[in-house]
Amino acid sequence: MEKITDHVYLVRIPIPYDFREVNCYLIEGKNGFTVVDTGDCTEEAMAVWVKTLGTSIPIEKVVITHAHADHFGLAGWFQQNYQASVWMSVKGYEELQRARSLFVDQKYRSSLGSFIEQHGMVVQTGQEDRFHRFEAYQFKPDVLFQENQELLLGDSIYQTIPTPGHSPDHVAFYQAQDQLLLVGDHILQGINPIVISEKEGDNPLQGYLSALKRLREIKVKYTLPGHGQQIVDLDARIEKLLGHYEKRWAQTLQGIQEKGSTAFEVSQFVYGSNLSHERASSALIQTITNLVYLESLGHVKMEKDHHDGLYYFFKKAVNSY
Ligand SMILES: [Zn+2]
């Protein structure tokens, strides 16, 4: 447990993939501690929590930044073992239920898989299971909150700021007095968070960029992300991310051939073709996100080819974002 302010602590919980660790936070209050994000539902994660909390630290509630299993996976476990109440956003619970029902029907893989395949990548089976430990989804939140609502976490008021993009339900928690922002996976220090498209019609980058710009308007001293190191200078990090996107869009447009290209072809142009299946899928999803955004700005056009069933992107002659 690492102390960040007088009342806020960081606990790094191991996860068996991607970033290797998720940053969970403990906010101390007179009725016990509030846990912000839990880690995924693994024996290893539970063991770290048990060791960290011992028998003497009471847990009052658990709040969740977004409905990805590495962030909510132990919510049910906290309800059962610590009698904590679990707080989640209305949208977050909708996302959780959607994922749960797809999971129960075993459709999650096929719906995401066919989305990816229509964009030109051949999906290898048996790859997606790690995201979906069934037990992680088996809980019902005790309290649902809205976006732009004030919540009492510990003894302080936090505002929920909608920060969609990495997931549609993503929220950040902001505490004005200490200028502290729990930013989840919306912004990370050394890495550009993936902005996820999951189905036709999604244009998540629009909301993601507006939320980034909105965060420039608040005063922040501590920016605490869901993975990796604390963000030292939020404004600088936001500027860097915005600049990164400008470059990516130029590269993305460059990767589209005259005869049209699939998103997978463009993603191989941008990210290279020597990636593991998992990384190649993430690269493809980010590329689809960029292409759909560029389409909404009128720079590209997407068309379905009725012979092979794939989507192709074509460049249109417009030269500014
Ligand atoms: Zn995460």
Residues whose N, C-alpha, C, O or C-beta is under 5 A from the ligand:
A	BS01	ZN	D70 D185 G226
